[in-house]
């Protein structure tokens, strides 16, 4: 059964995109359930209240070969004005320094360079 890697919900065969968050679904053999993670093996390297910002950083880290995960505390079932949820970007302990250096490099990149890439 396909599973959403962000929402952790299972869907029936044939569905390829999560109707809640829009993420591409993955098959069970490629999905690692959050409860299978060893919490002490992961560390937070970035936090934000803006989910897409954290997701973009995660995608950049993974493109650089640094596995990363997004942990969102947002409750999509309860719409409310404002956004008080915190979204965390986690990496494996062995990759913390590389991830922090990579994030710092992205943050210090001049705006004109961002447009060229």
Secondary structure, DSSP 8 states (H G I E B T S, - for coil): --EETTT--B--TT--B-TTT--BEE-GGG---GGGS-GGGEEEEEEES-HHHHHHHHHHHHHTT--EEEEE---TTS--SS----EEEEEEGGGHHHHHHHHHHHHTS-HHHHHH-
